[in-house]
Amino acid sequence: MSLSARLQELRRKHANLSRQVEEAQKRPGSDALQVTALKKEKLRIKEEIERLSHA
């Protein structure tokens, strides 16, 4: 997989996680642990995007 394809995949995953976090936060009674896990994964992906963008 090329670097640009990997970055594109990571950006797609990051956007998908953003939508999931937003939807979970809008639902009453959403699981706070699940939201936290989604946010951590989103941050991990963002950091990888930054690392690969500056490589």
N, C-alpha and C positions, 0 to 999 in steps of 0.2 A: 504494500500500500504506500503510495506516495505521501509526502509530507502534506501537500495541499489537500489530498483526499482525507487524510487523518484529521486535519484541522476542520474540514467541512463536516465530518462525522461528529467531532466533538462539539462543534457549534450547534449542530442539530440536536444532539443530546442535551446540551445546556438549555436550549430554548424549550425543549420538551419538559425538562425538569422545572423550568420557570412556570410553565402552564400548570403542571401538577401541584406545585407549591401554592399558586394562586387559588386553584380550585379547592384544595384541601383547607386553606385558610378561610374560604368563604362558607364552607359547610359547618353548621353548628355541631359541636361535639366531635370535631375531627381529632384524630389521635395526635397529640403533641409530639410524641416520640417519632411517629412516622414523618411528620412535617420536619422535625429536626434532622432526621436521617436524609430526607430529600435535599434539605439545604446544605448539608455536609457534602453530599455527592455532587451537588451543583458547584460548590466552592472548589472541590477537588478537580472537577473538569475545567473550571475557569483557570485554575492555577496551571493545569497541564497545557491549556491553550496558550497562556502567556509564555510558558517555558518554551513551547515549540515555536511560537511566533518569533522569539528572540534567539533561536538557535542558529 
